[in-house]
Amino acid sequence: MKQSLVTVVVAALAALTAPAQAALDIGDKAPDFAIDSSLAGSVTKFHLTEALKKGPVVLYFFPAAFSVGCTIEANKFAEATDEYRTLGATVIGVSHDDIETLKKFSTTECRNKFAVGADVDQSVMKSYDAVLALKPDYANRTSYVISPDGKIVYQFTSLNPLRHVANTMAALKGWVAQKKQ
């Protein structure tokens, strides 16, 4: 009896702590959204449809501004923003944080390089299935590359903040190369 109870508890904990895979697959239509965002401390409305008119969008979800992992990830995206722009892409990070918190985060951790959006009601993260299983009020660390036609060309979910920039950059470069053929 104790052995089977331990097995059930271990299996349940493993399911809760395992990273969830993003539900949106490559080729799926990206849900449209418009949210308050901050770039360099200035608040504007970010509209996915409008951003896609300029080129692909790298959309990444992060759990909480100023946490260690989210700061690392934001710094890495900031360092790569010029290269994303060279490839024609817009970067936006999204979390449940309020816009006042993200105004500060956009200047310090994002280094005034890209916008971060306030998904206070979690509607965007839910539509992208980027909800953290253990804390459903928080976003999971999930990244998407969305082509200008609104299709998902890449998705990646991992709480490790170190691979999102490299992975989305590689996917974006692959998409750009394919378009040139």
Secondary structure, DSSP 8 states (H G I E B T S, - for coil): -HHHHHHHHHHHHHHHHS----S--TT-B----EEEEEETTEEEEEEHHHHHTTS-EEEEE-S-TTSHHHHHHHHHHHHHHHHHHHTT-EEEEEES--HHHHHHHHHHTSTTSSEEEE-TT-HHHHHTT-B-SS-TTSB--EEEEE-TTSBEEEEEE-S-TTSHHHHHHHHHHHHHHHHH-
